[in-house]
Amino acid sequence: MERISLSNSAFEGDNNTYLFSDGPETVLIDTGDWMATTREQLESAFDERGLEFADVDRIFLTHWHHDHCGLAGEIQAESGAEVHVHADDAALVEGSDDAWEAMYDRQKEYFEEWGMPEENQAALLERMADGETTVETPSVTPFEHGETFSFDGVELEVVHTSGHAAGLSMFEADLEGERQVFSGDVLLPVYTPNVGGADVRVDRPLEKYLRALQGIVDAGYDRAWPGHRDPIADPADRAQYIIDHHEERSWRVLDALDRLGPCDTWTVSADLFGELEGIHILHGPGESYAHLEHLEREGTVVREGTDYRLADGVADELARTEAERWELEY
């Protein structure tokens, strides 16, 4: 297995595609972005190994985001490769008009629900329209959690990890005597993947993402191969770090409501992240919403229309917690 690093139009760092070419089959996990420069880079990497796109037999996609599946259609057109993706993401990857219209409609509903100002909505919708492309989309073979695939002496097992995206999945494999995992955007070495905004189809996104992270902690993988940047030598430690990060963010959300009083998601987002630009106009309130919704179900936050407030007694608990922190620090 070889990791090939590819540039992209996203902010998480270079994408990874993983190439298996030591046996009769040539297999890819993720394909990189749809940009022409990304295609050139992947073609060059193939050429250095005496391969071309026509040699690819199978493609496994971690999820529908274009920086992971962008070239799948073009590679399939040249090779006839079978493209596998989780059933929840299949329609988006295939470019179904109905699936994309439903996505856009849900996004617009959330923009209103979150209290996103009209000028920010316009900027975001313009950005998303600019990002639309006529890229060739593949036909796909859907998979489900727990399915296994074998090729060239390798067995991949699907681990469905919804949160960042509805169909986001990891692939477990025993490689070089180690239990390893191709973690896609579930586990990244630098950024914490967005939940709430990156895929508005996901119900209870933070709950599901935290469950996925706990699964990584419990699994005890020896190594993770992420969708972006460098391999992760201690996946459990990184997953626990992100769990703790979200715990801290929840406290910050509660603190914002304590200071600001009842307010909508956009106001909480502005308190957490400040002024946002580009795709972060979607990700900031999306992440804030994921936390507010999670806290509402835990009973620490109450929703009234589009506003949220602290549940009775929570302000006193926050004051006690802050006093305890102050004593520990000083």
C-alpha positions in Angstrom: 0.0 0.0 0.0 1.2 3.5 -0.9 0.0 6.9 0.3 -0.2 9.5 -2.5 -0.6 13.1 -1.4 -2.7 15.4 -3.6 -3.4 19.1 -3.5 -7.0 20.3 -3.1 -9.3 23.2 -2.8 -10.2 22.5 0.8 -8.5 23.8 3.9 -7.7 20.6 5.9 -4.4 20.1 4.1 -3.4 17.9 1.2 -5.7 14.9 0.5 -4.5 11.3 0.6 -5.4 8.6 -1.8 -4.2 5.1 -1.0 -3.0 2.8 -3.7 -2.9 -1.0 -3.6 -1.1 -2.3 -6.6 1.1 -5.2 -5.4 -1.3 -8.0 -6.7 -3.6 -8.8 -9.6 -6.0 -6.0 -8.7 -5.3 -2.2 -8.6 -7.4 -0.6 -5.9 -7.8 3.0 -4.6 -9.2 4.3 -1.3 -10.5 7.8 -2.2 -9.5 9.6 -5.4 -8.8 13.2 -4.4 -10.4 16.5 -5.6 -11.9 17.1 -9.0 -9.4 19.9 -9.9 -7.4 19.5 -13.1 -4.2 19.9 -11.0 -5.2 17.0 -8.8 -5.8 14.8 -11.8 -2.4 15.7 -13.2 -0.8 14.9 -9.9 -2.5 11.5 -9.6 -1.8 10.7 -13.3 1.9 11.5 -12.6 2.0 9.3 -9.5 0.5 6.5 -11.5 2.9 7.0 -14.4 5.9 6.8 -12.0 4.6 3.3 -10.9 4.0 2.1 -14.5 0.2 2.5 -14.1 -2.6 4.4 -15.7 -6.2 5.1 -14.7 -7.4 2.3 -17.0 -5.6 -0.2 -14.7 -7.9 0.6 -11.7 -10.2 -2.3 -10.7 -11.9 -1.0 -7.6 -12.4 2.3 -5.8 -13.5 2.6 -2.1 -14.7 6.0 -1.1 -14.8 7.2 2.5 -17.7 9.7 1.8 -19.3 12.1 -0.7 -17.3 15.3 -0.2 -15.7 16.3 -3.5 -12.2 16.3 -2.2 -12.5 12.6 -1.6 -14.6 11.4 -4.5 -13.9 14.0 -7.2 -12.0 11.9 -9.7 -14.0 8.7 -9.2 -16.2 9.2 -12.3 -13.3 10.0 -14.5 -11.3 7.0 -13.4 -14.3 4.8 -13.8 -14.9 6.1 -17.3 -11.3 5.0 -18.3 -11.2 1.7 -16.4 -14.7 0.5 -15.7 -13.7 0.3 -12.0 -16.3 -0.6 -9.5 -16.9 2.3 -7.1 -18.0 1.5 -3.6 -19.5 4.0 -1.1 -21.8 3.8 1.8 -25.5 3.6 0.9 -26.2 6.9 2.7 -23.9 8.8 0.3 -24.5 6.8 -2.9 -27.0 9.2 -4.5 -24.9 12.3 -3.9 -21.8 10.6 -5.4 -23.8 9.5 -8.4 -24.9 13.1 -8.9 -28.7 12.5 -8.3 -30.5 15.8 -9.0 -33.1 14.8 -6.4 -30.5 14.1 -3.7 -28.7 17.4 -4.3 -31.9 19.4 -4.4 -32.9 17.9 -1.1 -29.5 18.8 0.3 -29.8 22.4 -0.8 -33.3 22.7 0.4 -32.3 21.4 3.9 -29.3 23.8 4.0 -31.6 26.8 3.2 -34.0 25.7 6.0 -31.1 25.6 8.4 -29.8 29.0 7.4 -33.2 30.5 8.5 -33.4 28.3 11.6 -29.9 29.3 12.6 -30.6 33.0 12.2 -28.0 33.5 9.4 -28.2 37.0 8.1 -29.4 37.4 4.5 -26.1 38.8 3.3 -24.2 35.8 4.7 -26.7 33.4 3.1 -26.2 35.1 -0.2 -22.4 34.9 0.1 -22.5 31.3 1.0 -25.0 30.3 -1.8 -22.8 32.2 -4.3 -19.8 30.2 -3.1 -21.6 26.9 -3.4 -22.8 27.8 -6.9 -19.3 28.7 -7.9 -18.2 25.3 -6.7 -20.6 23.4 -8.9 -19.0 21.5 -11.7 -19.8 19.3 -14.6 -17.4 16.7 -13.4 -18.2 13.1 -14.5 -19.9 11.2 -11.8 -19.6 7.4 -11.3 -22.2 4.7 -10.9 -21.7 3.2 -7.5 -22.1 0.0 -5.6 -23.4 0.8 -2.1 -22.1 -0.9 1.0 -23.2 -1.1 4.6 -21.5 -1.2 8.0 -19.7 -4.5 8.6 -19.3 -5.6 5.0 -15.9 -6.9 4.0 -14.0 -6.8 0.7 -11.0 -8.8 -0.2 -8.3 -8.2 -2.8 -4.6 -9.1 -3.2 -4.5 -10.7 0.2 -6.0 -7.6 1.9 -9.3 -7.6 3.7 -11.1 -4.3 4.3 -13.9 -4.1 6.8 -16.4 -1.2 6.6 -16.9 0.8 9.9 -19.8 3.3 9.4 -19.0 6.5 11.3 -21.7 9.0 10.6 -21.3 12.5 12.0 -19.2 14.6 9.6 -21.1 13.1 6.8 -24.1 10.7 6.7 -22.2 7.9 4.9 -18.7 8.6 6.3 -17.0 5.2 6.7 -13.6 3.9 7.8 -11.9 0.8 6.5 -10.2 -1.6 8.9 -7.3 -3.8 7.7 -4.5 -6.0 9.0 -1.4 -4.7 7.3 2.2 -5.6 8.1 1.1 -7.4 11.3 -0.7 -4.3 12.6 -4.4 -3.5 13.0 -4.7 -0.3 10.9 -7.6 1.9 9.8 -8.2 4.2 6.8 -10.0 6.9 8.7 -11.1 9.3 6.0 -12.3 12.5 7.7 -13.3 10.7 10.9 -9.9 11.2 12.4 -7.5 13.9 11.1 -4.1 14.7 12.6 -4.5 18.5 12.7 -8.1 19.7 12.2 -11.2 18.5 14.0 -13.7 17.6 11.3 -16.8 19.8 11.2 -20.0 18.4 12.4 -23.4 19.9 11.8 -22.6 22.0 8.7 -20.5 19.6 6.6 -23.6 17.4 6.0 -27.0 18.8 7.2 -28.6 15.5 6.5 -27.2 14.0 9.6 -29.5 13.7 12.6 -27.8 14.2 16.0 -24.4 14.8 14.3 -22.4 15.4 17.5 -23.7 12.4 19.3 -22.9 10.2 16.3 -19.5 11.7 15.8 -18.6 11.3 19.5 -19.7 7.6 19.3 -17.4 7.1 16.3 -14.5 8.6 18.2 -15.1 6.4 21.2 -15.2 3.5 18.9 -11.6 4.4 17.7 -10.5 4.7 21.4 -11.9 1.3 22.1 -10.6 -0.4 19.0 -6.9 0.2 19.8 -5.7 0.6 16.2 -2.0 0.6 15.7 -2.1 3.3 13.0 -4.6 5.4 11.2 -4.3 6.6 7.6 -6.4 9.8 7.4 -8.0 11.5 4.5 -5.7 14.5 4.9 -2.0 15.0 5.9 0.2 12.5 7.7 -0.5 9.1 9.2 -1.5 9.0 12.9 0.7 6.8 15.1 -1.7 6.7 18.1 -5.3 6.9 16.8 -6.8 6.3 20.3 -4.9 9.2 21.7 -5.9 11.5 18.9 -9.6 10.4 19.1 -9.6 11.1 22.9 -8.1 14.5 22.2 -11.0 15.4 19.9 -13.5 14.0 22.4 -12.0 16.3 25.0 -12.0 19.2 22.5 -15.8 18.9 22.0 -16.3 18.7 25.7 -14.5 22.0 26.1 -16.5 23.5 23.2 -19.8 22.5 24.9 -18.7 24.4 28.0 -17.9 27.4 25.8 -21.4 27.2 24.3 -22.9 27.2 27.8 -20.7 30.1 28.8 -21.9 32.0 25.7 -25.5 31.5 26.6 -24.8 32.5 30.2 -23.2 35.8 29.1 -25.4 36.6 26.2 -28.8 35.3 27.4 -31.3 33.6 25.1 -30.0 33.8 21.5 -30.0 32.0 18.2 -27.4 29.7 16.7 -25.7 32.4 14.5 -25.1 34.6 17.6 -23.5 31.7 19.5 -21.4 30.9 16.4 -20.2 34.6 16.3 -19.2 34.3 19.9 -17.3 31.1 19.4 -15.6 31.8 16.0 -15.9 35.5 15.3 -16.5 36.8 11.7 -16.6 34.0 9.2 -15.9 33.8 5.5 -16.2 31.3 2.7 -17.3 27.8 3.6 -16.9 28.6 7.3 -20.1 30.6 7.0 -21.7 27.2 6.9 -19.3 25.3 9.2 -19.4 27.8 12.1 -23.1 27.9 12.8 -23.3 24.2 11.8 -20.9 23.2 14.5 -22.6 25.6 17.0 -26.0 24.0 16.1 -24.6 20.5 16.6 -23.5 21.4 20.2 -26.7 23.3 21.0 -28.9 20.4 19.8 -26.7 18.0 21.8 -27.0 20.1 24.9 -30.7 20.5 24.5 -31.2 16.7 24.5 -29.0 16.4 27.6 -31.3 18.9 29.3 -28.8 21.7 29.9 -30.2 23.9 27.2 -33.8 24.8 26.4 -34.9 25.8 22.9 -37.6 28.4 22.5 -38.4 29.0 18.8 -35.0 29.6 17.1 -33.4 30.8 20.4 -31.6 28.8 23.1 -31.3 29.5 26.8 -29.7 27.7 29.7 -32.0 25.3 31.6 -32.9 26.2 35.1 -30.0 25.8 37.5 -27.3 25.5 34.8 -26.0 29.0 35.4 -25.4 28.2 39.1 -23.6 25.0 38.0 -21.4 27.0 35.6 -20.5 29.4 38.4 -19.5 26.5 40.7 -17.5 24.9 38.0 -15.6 28.2 37.2 -14.9 28.6 40.9 -13.5 25.1 41.1 -11.3 25.7 38.1 -10.0 28.9 39.6 -9.1 27.1 42.8 -7.3 24.4 40.9 -5.3 26.9 38.9 -4.4 29.3 41.7 
